[in-house]
Amino acid sequence: MIISKISGGLGNQMFQYAIAKAIAIKNNNTFKLDISAYESYKLHNGYRLNIFSIEESLATKKEIIYLAGYTNRFLSKLKFPRKSTYYKEKERTVYDNNVFSFFDIYLDGYWQNENYFLPIRDSLVQDFLPKEEISVTANNYLNQIQSLVSVSIHVRRGDYLNNPQIGILDINYYKKAVNYLFKELKEVKFFIFSDDILWCKENFGFIDNKIFVENTETELDDLMLMRSCKHNILANSSFSWWAGWLNENSNKLVIAPKKWMVDNPNNYKWSSDTWTEI
């Protein structure tokens, strides 16, 4: 059995689901999700994978203990010994093929590298479709997005304003990304998504043909709209990453920041090799 620890916001949860399913398929095994972290973790709207059409099976406490050794955070801080089947991610974004050598494994990490699950891309594209219809407002935007040469621009601010290790992308990144696409495409329409639309309205005056996406109801609305655009300009967030990765346009251009995090001494790389970094 594979059990994946689910934590963080929606984008991180999607990575943690994806690797578990990939290992299970390769090893002809079953996989389950450990969502116990959300008993105390209150940020990012909690556990959200259940908004998708995923294969959802939740691990019991007994199963978690069997593979991880314990669930007590106090014991973790004391570095109490774990089971041999407990596997902690070694380096962020660095592909580790060893995870596929386990039949029984408890996964603890972010696993932000597409090589873990690229072979099951088609399956994940379907898994990460909404379980229910998107909102009426989102559908109205969707009609426009599908009828135009649409480009999503995602601006992540919010909690990043208080997280200097990650950092906020400055407007110059977006200017360079927009200029790049203007050279490659014609008659483009930009759809701007953000948790700070007011800031965007004050700073994106350099784009004429734009629409600010407002009054959507959930993050699912935004994700479905961004992945439906023909092309994407990403923010430095896992949520944004998935919008670009799930985009099914075979000719898509995805622009990502070369400097994903301010504090990145090991030069970890988040972007797919098929994307353009700026």
TINUTOR-796495 format. One line per field, with one value per residue (C-alpha): residue number from 0; residue in three letters; x, y, z. Coordinates in Angstrom, 3 decimals, always signed. Each point is the difference from the previous one (the first is absolute). Example, Ala and Ser with C-alpha at 12.3 -4.5 7.8 and 13.67 -1.06 7.14 Angstrom:
BEGIN
nr 0 | 1
rest ALA | SER
c1 +12.300 | +1.370
c2 -4.500 | +3.440
c3 +7.800 | -0.660
! end
This chain:
BEGIN
nr 0 | 1 | 2 | 3 | 4 | 5 | 6 | 7 | 8 | 9 | 10 | 11 | 12 | 13 | 14 | 15 | 16 | 17 | 18 | 19 | 20 | 21 | 22 | 23 | 24 | 25 | 26 | 27 | 28 | 29 | 30 | 31 | 32 | 33 | 34 | 35 | 36 | 37 | 38 | 39 | 40 | 41 | 42 | 43 | 44 | 45 | 46 | 47 | 48 | 49 | 50 | 51 | 52 | 53 | 54 | 55 | 56 | 57 | 58 | 59 | 60 | 61 | 62 | 63 | 64 | 65 | 66 | 67 | 68 | 69 | 70 | 71 | 72 | 73 | 74 | 75 | 76 | 77 | 78 | 79 | 80 | 81 | 82 | 83 | 84 | 85 | 86 | 87 | 88 | 89 | 90 | 91 | 92 | 93 | 94 | 95 | 96 | 97 | 98 | 99 | 100 | 101 | 102 | 103 | 104 | 105 | 106 | 107 | 108 | 109 | 110 | 111 | 112 | 113 | 114 | 115 | 116 | 117 | 118 | 119 | 120 | 121 | 122 | 123 | 124 | 125 | 126 | 127 | 128 | 129 | 130 | 131 | 132 | 133 | 134 | 135 | 136 | 137 | 138 | 139 | 140 | 141 | 142 | 143 | 144 | 145 | 146 | 147 | 148 | 149 | 150 | 151 | 152 | 153 | 154 | 155 | 156 | 157 | 158 | 159 | 160 | 161 | 162 | 163 | 164 | 165 | 166 | 167 | 168 | 169 | 170 | 171 | 172 | 173 | 174 | 175 | 176 | 177 | 178 | 179 | 180 | 181 | 182 | 183 | 184 | 185 | 186 | 187 | 188 | 189 | 190 | 191 | 192 | 193 | 194 | 195 | 196 | 197 | 198 | 199 | 200 | 201 | 202 | 203 | 204 | 205 | 206 | 207 | 208 | 209 | 210 | 211 | 212 | 213 | 214 | 215 | 216 | 217 | 218 | 219 | 220 | 221 | 222 | 223 | 224 | 225 | 226 | 227 | 228 | 229 | 230 | 231 | 232 | 233 | 234 | 235 | 236 | 237 | 238 | 239 | 240 | 241 | 242 | 243 | 244 | 245 | 246 | 247 | 248 | 249 | 250 | 251 | 252 | 253 | 254 | 255 | 256 | 257 | 258 | 259 | 260 | 261 | 262 | 263 | 264 | 265 | 266 | 267 | 268 | 269 | 270 | 271 | 272 | 273 | 274 | 275 | 276 | 277
rest MET | ILE | ILE | SER | LYS | ILE | SER | GLY | GLY | LEU | GLY | ASN | GLN | MET | PHE | GLN | TYR | ALA | ILE | ALA | LYS | ALA | ILE | ALA | ILE | LYS | ASN | ASN | ASN | THR | PHE | LYS | LEU | ASP | ILE | SER | ALA | TYR | GLU | SER | TYR | LYS | LEU | HIS | ASN | GLY | TYR | ARG | LEU | ASN | ILE | PHE | SER | ILE | GLU | GLU | SER | LEU | ALA | THR | LYS | LYS | GLU | ILE | ILE | TYR | LEU | ALA | GLY | TYR | THR | ASN | ARG | PHE | LEU | SER | LYS | LEU | LYS | PHE | PRO | ARG | LYS | SER | THR | TYR | TYR | LYS | GLU | LYS | GLU | ARG | THR | VAL | TYR | ASP | ASN | ASN | VAL | PHE | SER | PHE | PHE | ASP | ILE | TYR | LEU | ASP | GLY | TYR | TRP | GLN | ASN | GLU | ASN | TYR | PHE | LEU | PRO | ILE | ARG | ASP | SER | LEU | VAL | GLN | ASP | PHE | LEU | PRO | LYS | GLU | GLU | ILE | SER | VAL | THR | ALA | ASN | ASN | TYR | LEU | ASN | GLN | ILE | GLN | SER | LEU | VAL | SER | VAL | SER | ILE | HIS | VAL | ARG | ARG | GLY | ASP | TYR | LEU | ASN | ASN | PRO | GLN | ILE | GLY | ILE | LEU | ASP | ILE | ASN | TYR | TYR | LYS | LYS | ALA | VAL | ASN | TYR | LEU | PHE | LYS | GLU | LEU | LYS | GLU | VAL | LYS | PHE | PHE | ILE | PHE | SER | ASP | ASP | ILE | LEU | TRP | CYS | LYS | GLU | ASN | PHE | GLY | PHE | ILE | ASP | ASN | LYS | ILE | PHE | VAL | GLU | ASN | THR | GLU | THR | GLU | LEU | ASP | ASP | LEU | MET | LEU | MET | ARG | SER | CYS | LYS | HIS | ASN | ILE | LEU | ALA | ASN | SER | SER | PHE | SER | TRP | TRP | ALA | GLY | TRP | LEU | ASN | GLU | ASN | SER | ASN | LYS | LEU | VAL | ILE | ALA | PRO | LYS | LYS | TRP | MET | VAL | ASP | ASN | PRO | ASN | ASN | TYR | LYS | TRP | SER | SER | ASP | THR | TRP | THR | GLU | ILE
c1 +0.000 | +1.077 | -1.090 | +0.683 | -0.004 | -2.230 | +0.838 | +0.205 | -2.239 | -1.804 | +2.999 | +2.200 | -2.785 | -0.169 | +3.722 | -0.363 | -2.944 | +1.730 | +3.133 | -2.005 | -2.122 | +3.062 | +1.789 | -3.158 | -0.517 | +3.623 | +0.113 | -3.558 | -0.863 | -2.621 | +0.408 | -1.640 | +0.153 | +0.896 | -1.931 | +0.533 | +2.170 | -3.175 | -1.198 | +2.262 | +1.056 | -2.473 | +1.604 | -0.873 | -3.595 | +1.107 | -0.248 | -1.346 | +0.797 | -3.578 | -1.192 | +1.552 | -1.001 | +2.920 | +0.366 | -0.426 | +0.717 | +0.903 | +2.491 | -1.028 | +2.086 | +0.952 | +1.234 | +1.979 | +1.709 | +0.734 | +1.984 | +1.201 | +0.578 | -2.120 | -2.189 | +0.970 | +1.680 | +1.691 | +1.818 | +1.012 | +1.640 | +1.886 | +1.225 | -1.559 | +0.957 | -2.246 | -0.886 | +2.208 | -2.983 | -0.118 | +1.569 | +0.821 | +0.699 | +3.761 | +0.164 | -2.788 | -0.718 | +2.810 | -1.232 | +0.660 | -0.595 | +0.371 | -3.633 | -1.045 | +1.999 | -2.365 | -3.152 | -1.021 | +0.877 | -1.140 | +0.847 | +0.819 | +0.925 | -1.115 | +1.287 | -0.080 | +1.540 | -2.060 | +2.282 | -1.686 | -3.348 | +0.548 | -0.718 | -3.550 | -0.707 | -3.179 | -1.421 | +0.794 | -1.521 | -3.266 | +0.418 | +0.416 | -3.271 | -2.664 | -2.414 | -2.724 | -0.700 | +1.962 | -1.948 | -2.205 | +2.471 | +2.875 | -1.967 | -0.501 | +3.751 | +0.563 | -2.061 | +2.241 | +3.185 | -0.894 | -0.926 | +3.190 | +3.771 | -0.071 | +2.943 | -0.331 | +2.117 | +0.175 | +1.149 | +0.541 | +0.284 | -2.073 | +1.964 | +3.179 | +0.185 | +0.969 | +2.262 | +3.359 | +1.491 | -2.328 | -0.355 | -2.359 | +0.575 | +0.467 | -1.837 | +3.090 | -0.385 | -3.519 | +1.041 | +2.714 | -2.390 | -2.675 | +2.541 | +1.234 | -3.505 | -0.763 | +2.941 | -1.232 | -3.774 | -2.583 | -3.300 | +0.627 | -2.433 | +1.431 | -2.071 | +1.437 | -0.499 | +1.120 | -0.703 | +0.655 | -1.916 | +0.148 | +3.809 | -0.235 | -2.342 | +2.513 | +3.011 | -1.104 | -0.747 | +2.653 | -2.422 | -2.952 | -1.749 | -0.615 | -2.801 | +0.224 | -1.596 | -2.149 | -2.771 | +0.806 | -1.152 | +2.878 | +3.586 | -1.431 | -1.658 | +3.329 | +1.952 | -2.464 | +0.024 | +3.781 | +0.551 | -2.567 | +1.940 | +2.039 | +3.186 | +1.135 | +2.179 | +0.603 | +0.628 | +2.525 | -2.568 | -0.876 | -3.619 | +1.193 | +2.320 | -2.925 | -1.965 | +2.820 | +0.636 | -3.664 | -0.464 | -0.922 | +0.855 | +2.645 | +1.512 | -0.048 | +2.634 | +0.559 | +2.108 | +1.429 | +2.303 | +3.641 | +0.361 | -2.775 | +1.082 | +2.115 | +1.627 | +1.237 | +3.679 | -0.044 | -1.509 | -2.983 | -1.999 | -3.787 | -0.790 | -0.673 | +2.702 | -2.580 | -0.735 | +1.728 | +1.668 | +0.324
c2 +0.000 | +3.570 | +2.741 | +3.623 | +2.697 | +2.809 | +3.506 | +3.609 | +1.721 | -1.480 | +0.052 | -1.893 | -2.492 | -0.721 | -0.839 | -2.307 | -1.784 | -0.284 | -1.746 | -2.486 | -0.997 | -0.239 | -2.397 | -2.055 | -0.403 | -0.880 | -2.592 | -1.297 | +1.086 | +2.012 | +3.521 | +2.011 | +3.556 | +1.087 | +3.206 | +0.024 | +3.143 | +2.017 | -0.798 | +2.855 | +1.710 | +2.794 | +1.854 | -0.138 | -1.197 | -3.398 | -3.270 | +0.742 | -2.954 | -1.210 | +2.747 | -2.064 | -3.262 | -1.802 | -3.571 | +0.883 | -2.506 | +1.362 | -1.798 | -1.023 | +0.849 | -3.668 | -0.097 | +3.208 | -1.344 | -3.278 | +1.792 | +3.197 | -1.223 | +2.599 | +3.032 | +2.034 | +3.314 | +0.155 | -3.268 | +1.400 | +3.015 | -2.359 | -1.860 | -3.218 | -2.866 | -0.531 | -3.220 | -1.087 | +0.611 | +3.696 | +2.003 | +3.675 | +2.040 | +0.534 | +3.221 | +2.232 | -0.239 | -2.551 | -3.242 | -3.058 | -3.278 | -1.990 | +0.633 | -2.466 | -2.846 | -0.285 | -2.105 | +1.372 | +3.641 | +3.078 | +3.137 | +3.224 | +2.910 | +2.319 | -1.989 | +3.014 | -1.630 | -1.139 | -2.976 | -1.844 | -0.028 | +1.002 | -3.594 | +0.248 | +3.511 | -0.976 | -1.590 | +3.044 | +2.395 | -1.869 | -0.367 | +3.741 | +0.872 | +1.419 | -2.346 | +2.613 | +2.776 | +3.221 | +3.134 | +1.948 | +2.885 | -2.324 | -1.488 | +3.456 | +0.572 | -3.492 | +0.767 | +2.973 | -1.920 | -2.798 | +2.347 | +2.098 | -0.366 | +0.172 | +0.376 | -0.307 | +2.257 | -1.145 | +2.433 | -1.451 | +2.515 | -0.548 | -2.197 | +0.472 | +3.599 | -1.406 | -2.742 | +1.515 | -3.454 | -0.421 | +3.612 | +1.928 | +0.098 | +3.595 | +1.608 | -0.225 | -3.778 | +0.379 | +2.682 | -2.261 | -2.960 | +2.031 | +1.393 | -3.506 | -1.211 | +3.049 | -1.043 | -3.582 | +0.451 | +2.216 | +1.432 | -1.105 | +0.616 | -0.014 | -1.278 | +1.180 | -2.114 | +1.097 | +0.055 | +3.749 | +1.220 | +3.605 | -0.081 | -1.484 | +2.760 | +2.547 | -1.682 | -1.674 | +3.162 | -1.034 | -2.628 | +1.253 | -3.230 | -1.400 | -1.268 | -0.096 | -3.196 | +0.957 | -1.435 | -3.651 | -2.096 | -2.363 | -0.800 | -2.806 | +2.573 | +1.758 | -3.206 | -1.274 | +3.342 | +0.333 | -3.541 | +0.681 | +2.966 | -0.665 | +1.262 | +0.877 | +2.463 | -1.566 | +1.372 | -1.661 | -2.257 | -3.687 | +0.952 | +1.955 | -2.856 | -2.376 | +2.423 | -0.067 | -3.728 | -0.974 | +2.263 | -2.416 | +2.281 | -1.941 | +3.276 | +1.768 | +2.498 | +0.033 | +2.766 | -0.564 | +2.039 | -1.036 | +1.180 | -1.962 | +0.781 | +2.794 | -2.419 | -2.828 | -0.682 | -3.432 | +1.326 | -2.324 | +0.087 | -0.101 | +0.550 | -2.715 | -0.373 | +0.881 | +3.422 | +3.304 | +1.522 | +3.786
c3 +0.000 | -0.713 | +2.384 | -0.850 | +2.636 | -1.243 | +1.213 | -1.118 | -2.518 | -2.971 | -2.350 | +2.456 | +0.666 | -3.729 | -0.123 | +3.001 | -1.598 | -3.381 | +1.270 | +2.061 | -2.974 | -2.259 | +2.371 | +0.473 | -3.744 | -0.697 | +2.815 | -0.469 | +3.513 | +1.890 | +1.340 | +2.746 | +1.277 | +3.521 | +0.671 | +3.775 | -0.291 | -0.511 | +3.500 | +1.109 | -3.255 | -0.715 | -2.916 | -3.728 | +0.553 | +1.319 | -1.905 | -3.481 | -2.268 | +0.421 | -2.368 | -2.813 | -1.660 | +1.631 | +1.207 | +3.659 | +2.715 | +3.434 | +2.204 | +3.492 | +3.038 | +0.317 | -3.600 | +0.465 | +3.120 | -1.794 | -2.733 | +1.669 | +3.539 | +1.793 | -0.571 | +3.056 | -0.927 | +3.421 | -0.715 | -3.367 | +1.640 | +2.310 | -3.116 | +1.233 | -2.364 | -3.010 | -1.793 | -2.906 | -2.267 | +0.940 | -2.845 | +0.398 | -3.128 | -0.265 | -2.036 | -1.177 | -3.771 | -0.492 | -1.564 | +2.180 | -1.813 | +3.252 | +0.917 | -2.701 | +1.578 | +2.983 | -0.002 | +3.410 | +0.555 | +1.911 | -1.994 | +1.839 | -2.245 | -2.795 | -3.020 | -2.333 | -3.039 | -2.979 | -0.666 | +2.854 | -1.756 | -3.628 | -1.175 | +1.408 | -1.282 | -1.857 | +3.130 | +2.160 | -2.536 | +0.534 | +3.776 | +0.404 | -1.677 | +2.324 | +1.703 | -0.366 | -2.496 | +0.274 | +0.893 | -2.408 | +0.109 | -0.852 | -2.890 | -1.462 | +0.042 | -1.397 | -3.092 | -0.747 | +0.748 | -2.382 | -2.850 | +0.066 | -0.120 | +3.764 | +2.368 | +3.754 | +2.195 | +3.603 | +2.693 | +3.462 | +2.832 | +3.149 | +2.405 | -2.064 | +1.227 | +3.395 | -1.314 | -1.020 | -0.695 | -2.983 | -1.061 | -2.265 | -3.753 | -1.121 | -2.889 | -2.228 | -0.145 | -1.332 | -2.489 | -1.400 | -0.172 | -1.793 | -2.473 | -0.741 | -0.814 | -2.131 | -2.191 | -0.273 | -0.275 | -1.664 | +1.249 | +3.572 | +2.853 | +3.518 | +2.934 | +3.307 | +3.130 | +3.460 | +3.701 | -0.286 | -3.056 | +1.214 | -0.192 | -3.484 | -1.158 | +1.209 | -1.650 | -3.237 | -1.950 | -2.538 | -1.359 | -2.052 | -0.922 | +3.472 | +2.212 | +3.783 | +1.268 | +2.960 | +2.179 | -0.581 | +2.939 | +0.807 | -0.910 | -2.128 | -2.261 | -0.519 | -0.585 | -2.594 | -1.807 | -0.016 | -1.269 | -2.747 | -1.392 | -3.133 | +1.670 | +3.525 | +1.870 | +3.392 | +3.439 | +2.305 | +1.648 | -0.194 | -0.730 | -3.015 | -0.993 | -0.316 | -2.160 | -2.541 | +0.272 | -0.405 | -3.010 | -2.821 | -2.918 | -1.952 | -1.240 | +3.337 | +1.054 | +3.734 | +1.533 | +3.470 | +2.235 | -0.134 | +3.591 | +1.670 | +3.559 | +1.472 | +2.435 | -2.237 | +0.824 | -1.678 | -3.249 | +0.094 | -3.232 | -0.028 | -3.677 | -2.539 | -2.649 | -2.653 | +1.491 | -0.674 | +3.051 | +0.294
! end
